[in-house]
């Protein structure tokens, strides 16, 4: 798994958690996990090509 894939995978996990909390009516936790997802996406998108292709 590359660093890019790792960060995008973590973003997917966090957005799934956000959806589950939103469905339960836990808006604060849903927002927290949505923000975490956005943070992982930003990390992935800010990687250089060389960094993103590194295996972890």
TORNURO-705827 format. One line per field, with one value per residue: residue number from 1; residue in one letter; x, y, z of N, C-alpha, C in turn. Coordinates in Angstrom, 1 decimal, padded with zeros to 4 digits. Example, Ala and Ser with C-alpha at 12.3 -4.5 7.8 and 13.67 -1.06 7.14 Angstrom:
REM residues 2
seq = [1 | 2]
type = [a | s]
nxx = [013.2 | 012.8]
nyy = [-005.7 | -002.2]
nzz = [007.8 | 007.1]
caxx = [012.3 | 013.7]
cayy = [-004.5 | -001.1]
cazz = [007.8 | 007.1]
cxx = [013.2 | 012.9]
cyy = [-003.3 | 000.0]
czz = [007.8 | 007.9]
END
This chain:
REM residues 56
seq = [1 | 2 | 3 | 4 | 5 | 6 | 7 | 8 | 9 | 10 | 11 | 12 | 13 | 14 | 15 | 16 | 17 | 18 | 19 | 20 | 21 | 22 | 23 | 24 | 25 | 26 | 27 | 28 | 29 | 30 | 31 | 32 | 33 | 34 | 35 | 36 | 37 | 38 | 39 | 40 | 41 | 42 | 43 | 44 | 45 | 46 | 47 | 48 | 49 | 50 | 51 | 52 | 53 | 54 | 55 | 56]
type = [x | x | x | x | x | x | x | x | x | x | x | x | x | x | x | x | x | x | x | x | x | x | x | x | x | x | x | x | x | x | x | x | x | x | x | x | x | x | x | x | x | x | x | x | x | x | x | x | x | x | x | x | x | x | x | x]
nxx = [000.9 | 000.6 | 001.6 | -000.2 | -002.5 | -002.9 | -003.6 | -006.0 | -007.6 | -007.9 | -009.3 | -011.7 | -012.6 | -013.1 | -015.1 | -017.1 | -017.6 | -018.5 | -021.0 | -022.4 | -022.6 | -024.1 | -026.5 | -027.3 | -028.0 | -026.0 | -024.6 | -022.3 | -020.2 | -020.4 | -019.6 | -017.0 | -015.7 | -016.1 | -014.5 | -012.1 | -011.8 | -011.7 | -009.2 | -007.4 | -007.7 | -006.7 | -004.0 | -003.3 | -003.6 | -001.7 | 000.7 | 003.9 | 004.5 | 006.5 | 006.6 | 004.0 | 004.0 | 005.5 | 005.9 | 004.3]
nyy = [-001.2 | 002.2 | 005.4 | 007.4 | 005.8 | 004.8 | 007.1 | 007.9 | 005.7 | 005.9 | 008.2 | 007.4 | 005.5 | 007.3 | 008.9 | 007.0 | 006.4 | 009.0 | 009.1 | 007.0 | 008.1 | 010.4 | 009.3 | 008.2 | 010.5 | 011.9 | 014.6 | 016.2 | 014.3 | 013.3 | 015.5 | 015.8 | 013.4 | 013.8 | 016.0 | 014.9 | 013.1 | 014.8 | 016.0 | 013.8 | 013.4 | 015.9 | 015.6 | 013.5 | 014.6 | 016.6 | 015.4 | 014.9 | 013.4 | 011.5 | 011.0 | 010.1 | 007.7 | 006.1 | 003.0 | 001.8]
nzz = [000.0 | -000.9 | 000.4 | -000.4 | -001.0 | 001.6 | 003.1 | 001.7 | 002.2 | 004.9 | 005.0 | 003.8 | 005.7 | 007.9 | 006.8 | 006.6 | 009.3 | 010.0 | 008.7 | 009.9 | 012.5 | 012.0 | 011.2 | 013.6 | 014.9 | 016.2 | 015.8 | 016.4 | 016.7 | 014.1 | 012.6 | 013.5 | 012.6 | 009.9 | 009.4 | 010.1 | 008.0 | 005.8 | 006.5 | 006.1 | 003.4 | 002.4 | 003.3 | 001.6 | -000.9 | -000.8 | -001.0 | -002.5 | -005.8 | -005.6 | -002.8 | -002.4 | -003.8 | -002.3 | -000.6 | 002.3]
caxx = [000.0 | 001.3 | 001.2 | -001.4 | -003.6 | -003.2 | -004.4 | -007.3 | -008.3 | -008.3 | -010.4 | -012.9 | -013.0 | -013.6 | -016.4 | -018.1 | -017.9 | -019.3 | -022.3 | -023.0 | -023.0 | -025.1 | -027.7 | -027.8 | -028.3 | -024.8 | -024.1 | -021.0 | -019.3 | -020.4 | -018.8 | -015.6 | -015.2 | -016.1 | -013.3 | -010.9 | -011.8 | -011.1 | -007.8 | -006.7 | -007.7 | -005.7 | -002.7 | -003.0 | -003.4 | -000.5 | 002.0 | 004.5 | 004.4 | 007.5 | 006.1 | 002.7 | 004.2 | 006.3 | 005.2 | 004.4]
cayy = [000.0 | 003.4 | 006.4 | 008.0 | 004.9 | 004.8 | 008.3 | 007.9 | 004.6 | 006.4 | 009.2 | 006.6 | 005.0 | 008.4 | 009.4 | 006.0 | 006.7 | 010.2 | 008.8 | 006.3 | 009.0 | 011.3 | 008.5 | 008.1 | 011.8 | 012.5 | 015.6 | 016.6 | 013.3 | 013.2 | 016.6 | 015.5 | 012.4 | 014.4 | 016.8 | 014.0 | 012.6 | 015.9 | 016.1 | 012.7 | 013.7 | 017.0 | 015.0 | 012.7 | 015.5 | 017.5 | 014.6 | 014.9 | 012.2 | 010.6 | 010.7 | 009.4 | 006.4 | 005.3 | 001.9 | 001.9]
cazz = [000.0 | -000.9 | 001.4 | -000.9 | -000.8 | 003.0 | 003.5 | 001.1 | 002.9 | 006.2 | 004.7 | 003.6 | 007.0 | 008.7 | 006.3 | 007.0 | 010.7 | 010.1 | 008.2 | 011.0 | 013.6 | 011.5 | 011.2 | 015.0 | 015.4 | 016.9 | 014.9 | 016.8 | 016.3 | 012.7 | 012.1 | 013.9 | 011.7 | 008.5 | 009.4 | 010.0 | 006.6 | 005.0 | 006.8 | 005.5 | 001.9 | 002.2 | 003.4 | 000.4 | -002.1 | -000.7 | -001.1 | -003.9 | -006.5 | -005.0 | -001.5 | -002.6 | -004.4 | -001.4 | 000.1 | 003.8]
cxx = [000.9 | 000.8 | -000.1 | -002.6 | -004.0 | -004.0 | -005.8 | -008.2 | -008.7 | -009.4 | -011.7 | -013.5 | -013.7 | -015.0 | -017.5 | -018.5 | -018.8 | -020.8 | -023.1 | -023.5 | -024.1 | -026.5 | -028.2 | -028.1 | -027.2 | -024.1 | -022.7 | -019.9 | -019.2 | -019.5 | -017.3 | -015.0 | -015.2 | -014.8 | -012.1 | -010.7 | -011.2 | -009.6 | -006.9 | -006.6 | -006.7 | -004.3 | -002.3 | -002.8 | -002.2 | 000.8 | 002.6 | 004.3 | 005.3 | 007.0 | 004.9 | 002.9 | 005.0 | 005.4 | 005.4 | 004.1]
cyy = [001.2 | 004.4 | 007.1 | 007.1 | 004.8 | 005.9 | 008.3 | 006.8 | 005.1 | 007.5 | 008.5 | 006.0 | 006.1 | 008.8 | 008.3 | 006.2 | 007.9 | 009.9 | 008.0 | 007.1 | 009.9 | 010.5 | 008.3 | 009.4 | 012.5 | 013.4 | 016.0 | 015.6 | 013.1 | 014.2 | 016.3 | 014.5 | 012.9 | 015.2 | 016.0 | 013.4 | 013.6 | 016.1 | 015.1 | 013.0 | 014.8 | 016.5 | 014.3 | 013.6 | 016.4 | 016.7 | 014.9 | 013.6 | 011.1 | 010.1 | 009.8 | 008.0 | 005.5 | 004.2 | 002.1 | 000.5]
czz = [000.0 | 000.1 | 000.9 | -000.7 | 000.7 | 003.5 | 002.9 | 001.8 | 004.2 | 006.0 | 004.5 | 004.9 | 007.9 | 008.1 | 006.6 | 008.4 | 010.8 | 009.7 | 009.3 | 012.1 | 013.2 | 011.6 | 012.6 | 015.6 | 016.2 | 015.9 | 015.2 | 016.4 | 014.8 | 012.1 | 012.3 | 012.8 | 010.2 | 008.4 | 009.3 | 008.6 | 005.7 | 005.2 | 006.1 | 004.0 | 001.6 | 002.3 | 002.1 | -000.8 | -002.0 | -000.8 | -002.5 | -004.5 | -005.9 | -003.6 | -001.6 | -003.0 | -003.4 | -000.7 | 001.6 | 004.4]
END
